[in-house]
Amino acid sequence: MDWINNFVGGLTAGQQFALFSLLKVVIVIFGAVLPIVAYAVLVERKVSAFIQDRVGPNRSAPFFVKYLPVVGPFLVRLGIFQPLADGLKFILKEDFTPSHVRKVYFWIAPAIAMVPAMLALAVIPFGSTLGNQKMVIADLNVGILYTFGIVSLGVYGLVLAGYASNSKFSFLGGIRSSAQMISYEIAMGMSVIPLFMLVGDLNLSKVIEYQAGTTLGFIPNWLVFKQPIAFVIFLVAAFAETNRLPFDLPEAETELVGGYHTEYSSMKFALFFLGEYTAMVAASAMMVVLFFGGWTLPFAGLDHPAATFIMGFAHIGIFVAKMLALMVVFIWVRWMLPRFRYDQLMDLGWRRFVPLALANIVLTAVVLWAQNAK
Amino acid sequence: MEDALFYIFAALTLLFAFLCVANPFSRNPVTSAMFLVLTMISLAGLFVLLQAFFLAAVQILVYAGAVMVLFLFVIMLLDVKEEERRRFNPFGIAIGGVSVIGLGFILFSTIRESKVGAGLKLTAVKGSDTAALGKALFTEYLLPFEVISVLLLVAMVGVILLSKKDLK
């Protein structure tokens, strides 16, 4: 360990900052997000199988499994190796580019779908501290606005894919996604305003600080209990923003074949798929930070920044556990609810959620004013 | 470092803006729209260099994320092929020239008035700059702020009036 300390100590502050930021980016993306995304697909298939009274993936087994006595068959039955097989399949499949597509957009659209979802993770505080490093890649003062800005760019991937494919189904999917995402962005953006009126800061670390401790000794100070309306609007809007059922109109299989990704195959298709799941990770992480107290738990002193490495890792564990629980909710809802019709979707967004969010802002303002007037 | 970034972002902004209005490789309106998006994002980069994080975030959120998506939406619904075939028309060039001269005059006189390098002091705002911006908007600049809000409302009502074919 000494040489690490010597090496880091010898760097200037700027170099240290660059080094640790790079480390955090690499570890978060490759060590956490991509594995979580891969195994979210497995969980999706297992949960859907459970809900539909099937077994789900239980066959794929690499060669070394037969040398593991009891654990091996058990892991195979859980489908632990399925994501590996899926990934290999995506890479080895023929990458087919139809002749009628607009090539440039056809190639960059999958990348545009994937990148914003990952960038949105940059401002999420996924733990308190490890050593003297804050566990957030970029501690921005306008954290939430940054997230919304980046998430709003995600729609380009879908729209361009629909446009580039030059086919009617893809085109309809792209058009639907643009209208849907803009509509729900408004409701989503307005739903979180009351939160920041309470907290008084746009920095996500401050939002978590505000949620430490308990009321009445047992209810955590989480904003989900103070702003239930905001949470419901945010949750539903998150489903629409990530194109998950019941709002997956851009790719509605029954009407549009595959929607915006009808013409895509192989790794390009996989990128859309990964983009959707990464967006789901980002949305869940966002909800944990905004409504469920981030890395805090209201007992055992877990709601203060960690002093030791063990506590630091415990905080990261708490955050990931909360995030995974919310992702299971995403998956569970997908297999329980039927798809909305397009006009119902717009009606819900504009005529129910936008007025409700506005009313919530006014209500919060009145309550805050009454409290301050006392 | 910051100087280099400024030159990079400024060059990118100009390049993308040029490719947006006069792209030698493609006369596809969607391509123009996408270059306008890139222009907006580079502009946001310039705002970040000025420490205006709020403006940078809003620039991306509103212009790149919402306004341009609607532009794309409309362009895709129009007959794009006809646009691609159309050549420059003299009336458009005349109007464009007049706007360029007018805007250039404003820019030039502003730069001359401002005495570059003399009065320019970036004062760091204590705490969050969002709060400072909000305070400024609702105290010092309340009237212009409200006037702009009314202007937007008028535009909105106008659009609804125009798009509703038969008013009940």
Interface residues (C-beta under 8 A of the other chain):
Chain A: Y105 L140 N141 V142 L145 Y146 F148 G149 I150 V151 S152 L153 V155 Y156 V159 L160 Y163 F171 G174 I175 S178 A179 M181 I182 E185 D201 L202 N203
Chain B: V30 M34 V37 F53 F54 A57 V58 I60 L61 A64 G65 A66 V69 L70 L72 F73 M76 L77 S128 D129 T130
